Each structure stands twice: as structure tokens, then as C-alpha cells.
């Protein structure tokens, strides 16, 4: 909370100043950046390290295309609290489970 508090306060002040709603994804992205480095790099690392979580059941000749599509989706995505959840899963249950979470997130099975 010591790291998150100032980030949330900054977003709260910006939202108030700009007359908009507080966006929780803003301080979460900043916190993830502080704690783990670039979030999208973490997701891409999961894809590279645990590709089996993404291509299980996919015909071998389609696997490269599927992984390329996943990388493209990661680059196009707006990150928020999900990166913190993924990192927590990785720390507690391992990278393969974090990769499974990412796959579910990309497939819209996580809300």
C-alpha cells in the first residue's frame, strides 16, 4: 500500500481536475511498472516460457500463427489490475498458472 497509495492519490487528483471518474487501471499499471517492469514484457515472457498453455490442442502447423496472434493481442491491450493478478499467480502458483490466467483473460473468460 505504501507504493500504491501515492499512485492512487495522483490518479484521484487527476480525475477530479479533469472532471472524470477515477480509473483504477491507471495506478495499477503504474504499480506493476514499478514492481515488475514493463507489464507487456511480463505477458510476452509468459507466452514464450509457457507456450504450451496457449497452443494445447492446436494443430502443430497453426501454433506459430496462434502465438503471433497472442503477441499482437498483448501489444494492443489496455493493461490494468490484471497484470498484478497475473504476477501474484506467478509468484504463488508458478508461471504456467499465470500463463493459463493470461490465456483466459485473452479469451474473455476473466472479468
Protein Blocks (a to p, Z undefined) as FASTA:
>chain_A
ZZmmmmmmmmmmmmmmnopaddfklmmmmmmmmmnopfklmmmmmmmmmmmmmmgoiafk
lmmmmmmmmmmmmmmpccdfklmmmmmmmmmnojklmmmmmmmmmnopaZZ
